[in-house]
């Protein structure tokens, strides 16, 4: 009889401990603490002479806002910006469809320059708003819950004063931080 009582006490003690641990893990999971997507760093990396920093990424519209700077000694005219999933980048390093480019004609807003021409003299910092981001299926990202991450490629299409055309691309990982 004593062995049966000892076995029952053993099972009850460890049973309660396992139940408490399971409840704690359930609470952590429901709060999003155990969501690996939330652990990705927020970053925007472009090669020199450009640099960028993510300001906002909206959950309802999927529009990205960044701060863009360059320090080349030249003035660049930005013709378009693409924010796409890596699956939409072709072998030439450019987005596979022209629809993915966001420019002044499709609603790109540059602050403080409101002229519609996005010129970036060396050493200036500009806020670029309303950049559309596209998922791997080619659909504009929207409706993501706050805290969700979007990772992909940010591509800049630019022209130098000499008329030389070029593009550069870098990595982006934006986390939805506004409704």
N, C-alpha and C positions, 0 to 999 in steps of 0.2 A: 504494500500500500504506500510506503514511503517513497519507493521508486516512482510510482505513478504520480504522486503529488509533486515530486521534484521535476519530473518531465513536464507536467502541466505548467508549473511556475516558469520553467525555462522557456517553453513555447509562448506563454503569455507575455513575458518580459520582452523577448526579442520580437514578437509579433507587434507589440505596441511601438517599439523602436522603429521597425520597418514601416509601419503605418505613418508615423510622424515624418520620417524621411520622405516617403512618397508624397505626402501632403505638401511638404516644403518645396519639393521639386515641381509639383503641379502649380503652386503659386508663382514660383520663379518663371516657369514657362509661360503662364498666362500674362505675366507682366512684361514679357519680351526680353527678359534678362538672358535667357538661353538661346536667343535667336542669333545665329551667326552672321546674318545679314547686317545686323546693327553694329557689329564689331569692325566692319570695313572702315578704313579711314576716309574722311572726306578730303578729296584732293583734285587739283587741276594742274597738270604738268605739261608745259609746252617747251620745246627746245629754244635755246637762245637765238635771237635776242628777245623773244617774247616771254612773258610770265602771266599767269592768271590765278585768280582766287575766286572760289565760289561764294556768292552772296546768298542767293535763295534758290530753292527748287520747289515749285508749287505742286501740291497734290491734286488740286482740281483741274488745272490747265496743263500741267506738265512742262511749264515754261521755266527755263533756267536763266538766272542773272549772274553775271560774272564781272569781276574787275580785271581789265586787260591792260597790260603795260608792255612797253618795248624800249630797249636801250641800245639801238644799233648805231645811232648817229644819223640815220636816214628817217625820212617821213614815209610811212606806209599808208596806203589806202586799202582798207579792208573791204573787199568786194562781197564776201559772204562768210558765214560761219556755219559749220555742220556739227551737230551733236548726235551721233549715231552709235548703235550697238556695234561691236567689233565685227559681227557677221555681215554687216552692210558695207564694209570697206573692201574695195576691189584690190586686185593685185598691184595696181598703180598707186595705192595708198589713198585714193579718193573715194568718196561715197559712190555707190553703184548707181544712184539715181539722182538727177538734178533736183527732184522735189525735196530732198533732204536739206538743201541749202537754205539758210535763213538770211535775208538781206533787207535793205531799206524798202524794197518794193513789196515784201511780204510781211512787214510789221516789225522788223528789228528796230529797237529803240536805243539810241546812244545818248547818254547823259554825260556832260552838259551840251554836247554838240547836237543841235536839233535840225541841222541843215539837210539831213538825209545822206550826206557824204561822210563816211567814217574815215577821217584822216587821223593818224596817230603819229605826231612828231616824237622824236626820240626823247625819252624821259617823261612823257606824259602818262597819266593813268586815267583810263576811261571806264565808266560803268556801262556795260552792255546788257540790255534787258530783252526779254521775250525771245530767247533762243529756243526753238522747238527741238526736242529730243525724240528720237525714233528708236523703237524696240527692234529686236531681231526679225520680227515679222513685217517690218516696214510701216507700222502703225505708230502715230504720234503717241507718246507716253502720256497718260493722264489717269486720274482716279486712283493713284497709289496712296496707301495709308501713310501717315506721318511716321518717319523713322525708316521707311523702305529705301533701299539704295538702288541707284541706277549706275551701271558701269559701262564705259564705252570709250569712244574716240572723239576728240574735239579737233576739227580741221579748220584752219584759217586759209582763205583764198585771198591773196593780196597783190597789189601792184606797187612797184617802186616809182619815184618821180621820173626815172629814165624810161618808163614804160615796160620794164621787165616784170613779167607775171611770175608768180610762184605760189606755193602752198606749203604749209607746215602742219603737222599733226602731233597730238600728244594724248596722254591718258587722262580720263576724267572719271571720278567716282563721286557722284552727288547723292546726298541724302535728302529726302523730302523733309523740309523744315517749316513750310507754311501751308495753311489750308487752301 
